[in-house]
């Protein structure tokens, strides 16, 4: 008997929209955000602590209920404001380099820092 295969489930968008969404770029990555969304971003340069407000000015796309604006590459004058809710590091990633029969073995570990940001305003 052959096992029946099911199609993979479609990935749902993790953003609960209230009509306004934006795509921002930070840390070399792009994030789809709306007001109230929590995202984990690369650590931002400078002195920051929990509760600080951060502004993302690299907005690639902005969509409201009545219009959509696409930047070339960014929208001038657009900004997304968020509040830092957590500063931490991801779990450890272990990197092992090994070559057989040559006594070569290197083991390194790394924990990437991140900021958890809650989006408060799309302007």
TILO-286171 format. One line per field, with one value per atom (N, C-alpha, C): residue number from 1; residue in one letter; atom name; x, y, z. Coordinates in nm, 4 decimals, always signed. Example, Ala and Ser with C-alpha at 12.3 -4.5 7.8 and 13.67 -1.06 7.14 Angstrom:
nr: (1, 1, 1, 2, 2, 2)
rest: (A, A, A, S, S, S)
atom: (N, CA, C, N, CA, C)
u: (+1.3190, +1.2300, +1.3200, +1.2850, +1.3670, +1.2900)
v: (-0.5690, -0.4500, -0.3300, -0.2250, -0.1060, +0.0030)
w: (+0.7800, +0.7800, +0.7800, +0.7080, +0.7140, +0.7870)
This chain:
nr: (1, 1, 1, 2, 2, 2, 3, 3, 3, 4, 4, 4, 5, 5, 5, 6, 6, 6, 7, 7, 7, 8, 8, 8, 9, 9, 9, 10, 10, 10, 11, 11, 11, 12, 12, 12, 13, 13, 13, 14, 14, 14, 15, 15, 15, 16, 16, 16, 17, 17, 17, 18, 18, 18, 19, 19, 19, 20, 20, 20, 21, 21, 21, 22, 22, 22, 23, 23, 23, 24, 24, 24, 25, 25, 25, 26, 26, 26, 27, 27, 27, 28, 28, 28, 29, 29, 29, 30, 30, 30, 31, 31, 31, 32, 32, 32, 33, 33, 33, 34, 34, 34, 35, 35, 35, 36, 36, 36, 37, 37, 37, 38, 38, 38, 39, 39, 39, 40, 40, 40, 41, 41, 41, 42, 42, 42, 43, 43, 43, 44, 44, 44, 45, 45, 45, 46, 46, 46, 47, 47, 47, 48, 48, 48, 49, 49, 49, 50, 50, 50, 51, 51, 51, 52, 52, 52, 53, 53, 53, 54, 54, 54, 55, 55, 55, 56, 56, 56, 57, 57, 57, 58, 58, 58, 59, 59, 59, 60, 60, 60, 61, 61, 61, 62, 62, 62, 63, 63, 63, 64, 64, 64, 65, 65, 65, 66, 66, 66, 67, 67, 67, 68, 68, 68, 69, 69, 69, 70, 70, 70, 71, 71, 71, 72, 72, 72, 73, 73, 73, 74, 74, 74, 75, 75, 75, 76, 76, 76, 77, 77, 77, 78, 78, 78, 79, 79, 79, 80, 80, 80, 81, 81, 81, 82, 82, 82, 83, 83, 83, 84, 84, 84, 85, 85, 85, 86, 86, 86, 87, 87, 87, 88, 88, 88, 89, 89, 89, 90, 90, 90, 91, 91, 91, 92, 92, 92, 93, 93, 93, 94, 94, 94, 95, 95, 95, 96, 96, 96, 97, 97, 97, 98, 98, 98, 99, 99, 99, 100, 100, 100, 101, 101, 101, 102, 102, 102, 103, 103, 103, 104, 104, 104, 105, 105, 105, 106, 106, 106, 107, 107, 107, 108, 108, 108, 109, 109, 109, 110, 110, 110, 111, 111, 111, 112, 112, 112, 113, 113, 113, 114, 114, 114, 115, 115, 115, 116, 116, 116, 117, 117, 117, 118, 118, 118, 119, 119, 119, 120, 120, 120, 121, 121, 121, 122, 122, 122, 123, 123, 123)
rest: (X, X, X, X, X, X, X, X, X, X, X, X, X, X, X, X, X, X, X, X, X, X, X, X, X, X, X, X, X, X, X, X, X, X, X, X, X, X, X, X, X, X, X, X, X, X, X, X, X, X, X, X, X, X, X, X, X, X, X, X, X, X, X, X, X, X, X, X, X, X, X, X, X, X, X, X, X, X, X, X, X, X, X, X, X, X, X, X, X, X, X, X, X, X, X, X, X, X, X, X, X, X, X, X, X, X, X, X, X, X, X, X, X, X, X, X, X, X, X, X, X, X, X, X, X, X, X, X, X, X, X, X, X, X, X, X, X, X, X, X, X, X, X, X, X, X, X, X, X, X, X, X, X, X, X, X, X, X, X, X, X, X, X, X, X, X, X, X, X, X, X, X, X, X, X, X, X, X, X, X, X, X, X, X, X, X, X, X, X, X, X, X, X, X, X, X, X, X, X, X, X, X, X, X, X, X, X, X, X, X, X, X, X, X, X, X, X, X, X, X, X, X, X, X, X, X, X, X, X, X, X, X, X, X, X, X, X, X, X, X, X, X, X, X, X, X, X, X, X, X, X, X, X, X, X, X, X, X, X, X, X, X, X, X, X, X, X, X, X, X, X, X, X, X, X, X, X, X, X, X, X, X, X, X, X, X, X, X, X, X, X, X, X, X, X, X, X, X, X, X, X, X, X, X, X, X, X, X, X, X, X, X, X, X, X, X, X, X, X, X, X, X, X, X, X, X, X, X, X, X, X, X, X, X, X, X, X, X, X, X, X, X, X, X, X, X, X, X, X, X, X, X, X, X, X, X, X, X, X, X, X, X, X, X, X, X, X, X, X)
atom: (N, CA, C, N, CA, C, N, CA, C, N, CA, C, N, CA, C, N, CA, C, N, CA, C, N, CA, C, N, CA, C, N, CA, C, N, CA, C, N, CA, C, N, CA, C, N, CA, C, N, CA, C, N, CA, C, N, CA, C, N, CA, C, N, CA, C, N, CA, C, N, CA, C, N, CA, C, N, CA, C, N, CA, C, N, CA, C, N, CA, C, N, CA, C, N, CA, C, N, CA, C, N, CA, C, N, CA, C, N, CA, C, N, CA, C, N, CA, C, N, CA, C, N, CA, C, N, CA, C, N, CA, C, N, CA, C, N, CA, C, N, CA, C, N, CA, C, N, CA, C, N, CA, C, N, CA, C, N, CA, C, N, CA, C, N, CA, C, N, CA, C, N, CA, C, N, CA, C, N, CA, C, N, CA, C, N, CA, C, N, CA, C, N, CA, C, N, CA, C, N, CA, C, N, CA, C, N, CA, C, N, CA, C, N, CA, C, N, CA, C, N, CA, C, N, CA, C, N, CA, C, N, CA, C, N, CA, C, N, CA, C, N, CA, C, N, CA, C, N, CA, C, N, CA, C, N, CA, C, N, CA, C, N, CA, C, N, CA, C, N, CA, C, N, CA, C, N, CA, C, N, CA, C, N, CA, C, N, CA, C, N, CA, C, N, CA, C, N, CA, C, N, CA, C, N, CA, C, N, CA, C, N, CA, C, N, CA, C, N, CA, C, N, CA, C, N, CA, C, N, CA, C, N, CA, C, N, CA, C, N, CA, C, N, CA, C, N, CA, C, N, CA, C, N, CA, C, N, CA, C, N, CA, C, N, CA, C, N, CA, C, N, CA, C, N, CA, C, N, CA, C, N, CA, C, N, CA, C, N, CA, C, N, CA, C, N, CA, C, N, CA, C, N, CA, C, N, CA, C, N, CA, C, N, CA, C, N, CA, C, N, CA, C, N, CA, C, N, CA, C)
u: (+0.0835, +0.0000, +0.0878, +0.0509, +0.1262, +0.0689, +0.1577, +0.1139, +0.0637, -0.0450, -0.0982, -0.0218, +0.0106, +0.0839, -0.0125, +0.0084, -0.0751, +0.0113, -0.0516, +0.0193, +0.0624, +0.1790, +0.2211, +0.1269, +0.1115, +0.0220, +0.0861, +0.0036, +0.0535, +0.0936, +0.2017, +0.2480, +0.1590, +0.1088, +0.0223, +0.1073, +0.0588, +0.1274, +0.1184, +0.2335, +0.2314, +0.1824, +0.1334, +0.0925, -0.0591, -0.1092, -0.2522, -0.2737, -0.3377, -0.3471, -0.4763, -0.4663, -0.5832, -0.6040, -0.5422, -0.5544, -0.4225, -0.3379, -0.2107, -0.0973, -0.0175, +0.1012, +0.2173, +0.3366, +0.4584, +0.5624, +0.6544, +0.7704, +0.8908, +0.9658, +1.0827, +1.2080, +1.3212, +1.4495, +1.5383, +1.5943, +1.6908, +1.7790, +1.9063, +1.9997, +2.0144, +1.9907, +2.0034, +1.8862, +1.7790, +1.6616, +1.5380, +1.4325, +1.3077, +1.1998, +1.1147, +1.0104, +0.8771, +0.7723, +0.6357, +0.5746, +0.5349, +0.4884, +0.3566, +0.2842, +0.1670, +0.1698, +0.0809, +0.0799, +0.0477, +0.1269, +0.1075, +0.1908, +0.2580, +0.3391, +0.4687, +0.5112, +0.6411, +0.7345, +0.8531, +0.9519, +1.0859, +1.1679, +1.3041, +1.3975, +1.4741, +1.5652, +1.7085, +1.8033, +1.9444, +1.9689, +2.0693, +2.1018, +2.1340, +2.0779, +2.0958, +2.2135, +2.3007, +2.4190, +2.3784, +2.4605, +2.4354, +2.3914, +2.3734, +2.3287, +2.1767, +2.1240, +1.9789, +1.9479, +1.8298, +1.7839, +1.6349, +1.5832, +1.4416, +1.3566, +1.2576, +1.1700, +1.2039, +1.3225, +1.3603, +1.2754, +1.2593, +1.1856, +1.2858, +1.2591, +1.3444, +1.2610, +1.3242, +1.2568, +1.3247, +1.2478, +1.2969, +1.2573, +1.3562, +1.3248, +1.3409, +1.3917, +1.4033, +1.2743, +1.1729, +1.0427, +1.0363, +1.0172, +1.0146, +0.8745, +0.7729, +0.6351, +0.5445, +0.4430, +0.3450, +0.2069, +0.1184, -0.0158, -0.1179, -0.2117, -0.3228, -0.4504, -0.5636, -0.6902, -0.7225, -0.6670, -0.7026, -0.5910, -0.4638, -0.3547, -0.2359, -0.1578, -0.0341, +0.0788, +0.1877, +0.3034, +0.4232, +0.4924, +0.6110, +0.7304, +0.8359, +0.9541, +1.0493, +1.1390, +1.2401, +1.3772, +1.4492, +1.4103, +1.3334, +1.3459, +1.2773, +1.1774, +1.0786, +0.9793, +1.0343, +1.0499, +1.1039, +0.9972, +1.0369, +0.9455, +0.8659, +0.8711, +0.7967, +0.8834, +0.8193, +0.8921, +0.8002, +0.8605, +0.7894, +0.8541, +0.7729, +0.8227, +0.7870, +0.8839, +0.8614, +0.9286, +0.8959, +0.9524, +1.0238, +1.1447, +1.2224, +1.1612, +1.1192, +1.0581, +1.1524, +1.2565, +1.3485, +1.4820, +1.5914, +1.7255, +1.7859, +1.8206, +1.8698, +1.9587, +1.9890, +2.0665, +1.9959, +2.0091, +1.9510, +2.0246, +1.9687, +2.0400, +2.1726, +2.2612, +2.3952, +2.3924, +2.4702, +2.4909, +2.6328, +2.6495, +2.7810, +2.8307, +2.9540, +3.0152, +3.1340, +3.1362, +3.2452, +3.3087, +3.4425, +3.5187, +3.6006, +3.5930, +3.6583, +3.7085, +3.8318, +3.8860, +3.9373, +3.8900, +3.9258, +4.0737, +4.1329, +4.2692, +4.3783, +4.3478, +4.4518, +4.4597, +4.3875, +4.3859, +4.3436, +4.2516, +4.2029, +4.0605, +4.0409, +3.9106, +3.9017, +3.8049, +3.7819, +3.6359, +3.6114, +3.4746, +3.4588, +3.3601, +3.3333, +3.1845, +3.1517, +3.0125, +2.9836, +2.8573, +2.8192, +2.6747, +2.6483, +2.5121, +2.4866, +2.3917, +2.3626, +2.2718, +2.3108, +2.2236, +2.1057, +1.9932, +1.8761, +1.7989, +1.7166, +1.6223, +1.4827, +1.3942, +1.2531, +1.1843, +1.1208, +1.0619, +0.9128, +0.8331, +0.6882, +0.6580, +0.5964, +0.5658, +0.4486, +0.4699, +0.3655, +0.2988, +0.3706, +0.3118, +0.3726, +0.2876, +0.3310, +0.2974, +0.3999, +0.3767, +0.4234)
v: (-0.1180, +0.0000, +0.1240, +0.2175, +0.3428, +0.4418, +0.5105, +0.6111, +0.7341, +0.7885, +0.9066, +1.0300, +1.1124, +1.2350, +1.3522, +1.4426, +1.5624, +1.6804, +1.7765, +1.8959, +1.9780, +2.0430, +2.1253, +2.2430, +2.2805, +2.3913, +2.5227, +2.6126, +2.7439, +2.8216, +2.8975, +2.9775, +3.0983, +3.1153, +3.2290, +3.3509, +3.4660, +3.5900, +3.6150, +3.6378, +3.6529, +3.7893, +3.8719, +4.0071, +4.0145, +4.0614, +4.0872, +4.2318, +4.2528, +4.3888, +4.4554, +4.5860, +4.6672, +4.7604, +4.7224, +4.8026, +4.8616, +4.9055, +4.9671, +4.8686, +4.8448, +4.7604, +4.8310, +4.7924, +4.8457, +4.7359, +4.7511, +4.6641, +4.7521, +4.7159, +4.7946, +4.7112, +4.7797, +4.7114, +4.7548, +4.6570, +4.6848, +4.5622, +4.5849, +4.4742, +4.3866, +4.4400, +4.3625, +4.2692, +4.2821, +4.1969, +4.2843, +4.2270, +4.2988, +4.2365, +4.3218, +4.2765, +4.3375, +4.2557, +4.3007, +4.3321, +4.4581, +4.5007, +4.5763, +4.5763, +4.6617, +4.7055, +4.7956, +4.8450, +4.7306, +4.7192, +4.6136, +4.4896, +4.4796, +4.3635, +4.3630, +4.2438, +4.2282, +4.1587, +4.2161, +4.1560, +4.1475, +4.0492, +4.0360, +4.0840, +4.1893, +4.2470, +4.2349, +4.2495, +4.2518, +4.3664, +4.3516, +4.4564, +4.5856, +4.6968, +4.8265, +4.8961, +4.9581, +5.0255, +5.1412, +5.1668, +5.2759, +5.2233, +5.3145, +5.2798, +5.2732, +5.1565, +5.1368, +5.0547, +5.0771, +4.9963, +4.9681, +4.8765, +4.8400, +4.9630, +4.9863, +5.1021, +5.2161, +5.2118, +5.3163, +5.3073, +5.4206, +5.4273, +5.4252, +5.3461, +5.3409, +5.3745, +5.4415, +5.4803, +5.4112, +5.3421, +5.2778, +5.3659, +5.4277, +5.5190, +5.4548, +5.3325, +5.2614, +5.1834, +5.2523, +5.1915, +5.1625, +5.0346, +4.9932, +5.0007, +4.9719, +4.9706, +5.0120, +5.0899, +5.1311, +5.1146, +5.0471, +5.0220, +5.0596, +5.1434, +5.1769, +5.1286, +5.1577, +5.1092, +5.1732, +5.2922, +5.3614, +5.3695, +5.3494, +5.3636, +5.2760, +5.2424, +5.1676, +5.2493, +5.2657, +5.3404, +5.2476, +5.2425, +5.1593, +5.2518, +5.2298, +5.3134, +5.2704, +5.3624, +5.3316, +5.3719, +5.3080, +5.1874, +5.2171, +5.3401, +5.3717, +5.4844, +5.4936, +5.6007, +5.7170, +5.8323, +5.9476, +6.0045, +6.0339, +6.0908, +5.9896, +5.8631, +5.7602, +5.7046, +5.6677, +5.6112, +5.5189, +5.4221, +5.3304, +5.3424, +5.3652, +5.3854, +5.2634, +5.2187, +5.1048, +5.1257, +5.0380, +5.0455, +4.9140, +4.9224, +4.8034, +4.7389, +4.6122, +4.5416, +4.4396, +4.3981, +4.2970, +4.3071, +4.2950, +4.2873, +4.1574, +4.0681, +3.9370, +3.8789, +3.7496, +3.6788, +3.5487, +3.5081, +3.3827, +3.2645, +3.1434, +3.0260, +3.0053, +2.9338, +2.9139, +2.8299, +2.8728, +2.7990, +2.7451, +2.6132, +2.5509, +2.5250, +2.5691, +2.5499, +2.4567, +2.3470, +2.2498, +2.2333, +2.2463, +2.2190, +2.0929, +1.9957, +1.8668, +1.8116, +1.7637, +1.6951, +1.5593, +1.4560, +1.3202, +1.2928, +1.2116, +1.1600, +1.2665, +1.3857, +1.4887, +1.5593, +1.5084, +1.5647, +1.7118, +1.7469, +1.8842, +1.8893, +1.9644, +1.9757, +2.1126, +2.1918, +2.3235, +2.3318, +2.3782, +2.3930, +2.5347, +2.6043, +2.7415, +2.7561, +2.8478, +2.8758, +3.0235, +3.0553, +3.1940, +3.2155, +3.3288, +3.3684, +3.5059, +3.5140, +3.6385, +3.7277, +3.8536, +3.9436, +3.9912, +4.0207, +4.0723, +4.1677, +4.2501, +4.3370, +4.2911, +4.2797, +4.2555, +4.3910, +4.4289, +4.5613, +4.5458, +4.6227, +4.6276, +4.7552, +4.7381, +4.8507, +4.9286, +5.0595, +5.1416, +5.2369, +5.2761, +5.3740, +5.3622, +5.3677, +5.3717, +5.5102, +5.5880, +5.7239, +5.7414)
w: (+0.0000, +0.0000, +0.0000, -0.0815, -0.0888, +0.0132, +0.0763, +0.1723, +0.0969, +0.1452, +0.0773, +0.1220, +0.0247, +0.0543, +0.0504, +0.1399, +0.1390, +0.0958, +0.0362, -0.0092, +0.1123, +0.1028, +0.2155, +0.2359, +0.3609, +0.3916, +0.3497, +0.3023, +0.2628, +0.3874, +0.3759, +0.4882, +0.5060, +0.6251, +0.6530, +0.6837, +0.6451, +0.6762, +0.8263, +0.8931, +1.0375, +1.0853, +0.9950, +1.0311, +1.0377, +1.1514, +1.1645, +1.1247, +1.0123, +0.9605, +1.0027, +1.0226, +1.0462, +0.9268, +0.8143, +0.6940, +0.6492, +0.7428, +0.7082, +0.7306, +0.6243, +0.6367, +0.5693, +0.6073, +0.5467, +0.5403, +0.4463, +0.4391, +0.4679, +0.5740, +0.6131, +0.5941, +0.5863, +0.5751, +0.6903, +0.7608, +0.8662, +0.8843, +0.9054, +0.9250, +0.8032, +0.6838, +0.5610, +0.5346, +0.6125, +0.5948, +0.5791, +0.5233, +0.5048, +0.5918, +0.6499, +0.7416, +0.7007, +0.7003, +0.6759, +0.8124, +0.8327, +0.9645, +0.9543, +1.0643, +1.0826, +1.2287, +1.2665, +1.4034, +1.4995, +1.6060, +1.7046, +1.6799, +1.5649, +1.5316, +1.6124, +1.6585, +1.7237, +1.6255, +1.6062, +1.5170, +1.5891, +1.5497, +1.6008, +1.4909, +1.5213, +1.4228, +1.4734, +1.3798, +1.4155, +1.5130, +1.5969, +1.6933, +1.6188, +1.6658, +1.6031, +1.6698, +1.5892, +1.6429, +1.7319, +1.8326, +1.9251, +2.0604, +2.1533, +2.2879, +2.2919, +2.3222, +2.3306, +2.4551, +2.5106, +2.6226, +2.6038, +2.6827, +2.6730, +2.7037, +2.6187, +2.6348, +2.5410, +2.4778, +2.3830, +2.2571, +2.1925, +2.0665, +1.9520, +1.8490, +1.7306, +1.6078, +1.5110, +1.3874, +1.2714, +1.1907, +1.0699, +0.9526, +0.8869, +0.7772, +0.6400, +0.6340, +0.5071, +0.4825, +0.4323, +0.4046, +0.2553, +0.2202, +0.0807, +0.0201, +0.1017, +0.0542, +0.1683, +0.1352, +0.2347, +0.1732, +0.2457, +0.1935, +0.2994, +0.2598, +0.3475, +0.2798, +0.3405, +0.2848, +0.1511, +0.1234, -0.0002, -0.1032, -0.0660, -0.1627, -0.1257, -0.2286, -0.2098, -0.2700, -0.1942, -0.2412, -0.2414, -0.3555, -0.3701, -0.3878, -0.3108, -0.3182, -0.4268, -0.4663, -0.5669, -0.5168, -0.4318, -0.3604, -0.2317, -0.1766, -0.0519, -0.0735, +0.0151, +0.0100, +0.0916, +0.0270, +0.0986, +0.1918, +0.3137, +0.4119, +0.4915, +0.4543, +0.5271, +0.6400, +0.7495, +0.8637, +0.9417, +1.0077, +1.0958, +1.2332, +1.3350, +1.4706, +1.5553, +1.6349, +1.7230, +1.8566, +1.9510, +2.0846, +2.1144, +2.1674, +2.2007, +2.3250, +2.3121, +2.4235, +2.4868, +2.4122, +2.4649, +2.3923, +2.4671, +2.4097, +2.4596, +2.3666, +2.4066, +2.2972, +2.3111, +2.2101, +2.1753, +2.0484, +2.0026, +2.0659, +2.0577, +2.1086, +2.0342, +2.0985, +2.0436, +1.9158, +1.8177, +1.6939, +1.7003, +1.6859, +1.6915, +1.5504, +1.5230, +1.3924, +1.4110, +1.3355, +1.3459, +1.2086, +1.2067, +1.0849, +1.1132, +1.0223, +1.0453, +0.9137, +0.9142, +0.7973, +0.8433, +0.7777, +0.8164, +0.7884, +0.8713, +0.8551, +0.8593, +0.9063, +0.9106, +1.0457, +1.1444, +1.2791, +1.2797, +1.1937, +1.1868, +1.2411, +1.3494, +1.4128, +1.4795, +1.4389, +1.4991, +1.5408, +1.6616, +1.7106, +1.7632, +1.7105, +1.7503, +1.7799, +1.8691, +1.9005, +1.8820, +1.8590, +1.8346, +1.8771, +1.9445, +1.9798, +1.9206, +1.8287, +1.7591, +1.8442, +1.8679, +1.9444, +1.8604, +1.9266, +1.8563, +1.9453, +1.8823, +1.9512, +1.9135, +2.0109, +1.9817, +1.9857, +1.8745, +1.8596, +1.8351, +1.9069, +1.8830, +1.8050, +1.6891, +1.6016, +1.6616, +1.6788, +1.7399, +1.6422, +1.5357, +1.4451, +1.3063, +1.2049, +1.0665, +1.0126, +0.9753, +0.9285, +0.7850)
